[in-house]
Amino acid sequence: MSLSKIVAGTMNWGLWDKKLSTPEMAQLIHVCVENQITTFDHADIYGGYTTEAEFGRAFAQSHIGREKIQLISKCGIKNPGGARDIALKHYDYSKDYIVWSVEQSLKNLQTDYLDVLLLHRPSPLMIPEEIAVAVTKLKTEGKIKSFGLSNFTPSQTDLIRKFTQVDYNQIQFSATHFAPMVDGSLDHMQTHNIRPMAWNPLGTIFREDTEQTRRLKKLLADLVQKYGVGSDLILLAWILQHPAGVIPVAGTVNVARIQYLKKLDDIKLDLEDWFAIWTESMGKKVP
């Protein structure tokens, strides 16, 4: 199974930020698919446990065939303050809860299966054998096609891998947060055929004013002139050039920006430019 080159992140589509109406969300799904973004990233907690259902209604209204898209969802975090009666934020990776969570996501998304199920964050109390039983049951019943993790370290990943196949790991990775590139995380995924996804792929460039972001912005101003595209595309191209095959999760709901992402097909950074971005992020020469 293949996901689209860029994944549409839905975290901010609903109650947590943009509060899109059903017609607006349906139109946005169309815009994504028309621009080769066919994979949609969810988590049960988004919008206080409401965004999946909103997306499901919008997708039904869009009349796009289920075979045209891929759906990712995550489970395991139990968040207070949402549509469920939870007093304290914690994690639950019991077999029954994983299965129940997936069944709720399927109901809310109005689909029979998830293309990818991810465990949202590692728990110190997770029992890998029990997780494996849940994953096997869900795969056997056709409710998930593949399984992965989110924010798991290499050792935590190996703990799960001992009992069930891991196909994906969604991690924080960007030009300003390059730790996975040097701490062994991406190496580990390449070694074990685990496909990385990157949340917050633009990092802090457009959100923080620090010495790091100022250095990068100065460099990006020159690269924008050289490549003839915006700095956001250059930052995404930097991620895409890593041999681990990282898939960025883009959270934009701006139609023009979604259309603009197609230009990534035409961008390949020169080797020195790729290293220049890393150098300015570190604030020193490469080791």
Secondary structure, DSSP 8 states (H G I E B T S, - for coil): ----SSEEE-TTTSTTTT---HHHHHHHHHHHHHTT--EEE--TTHHHHTHHHHHHHHHHHHT--GGG-EEEEEE-EE-TTSSS--SS-EE---HHHHHHHHHHHHHHHT-S-EEEEEE-S--TT--HHHHHHHHHHHHHTTSEEEEEEES--HHHHHHHHTTS---EEEEE-SSS--HHHHSSHHHHHHHTT-EEEEESTTTTTTT--SHHHHHHHHHHHHHHHHHSS-HHHHHHHHHHTSTT--EEEE----HHHHHHGGGGGG----HHHHHHHHHHHHTS---
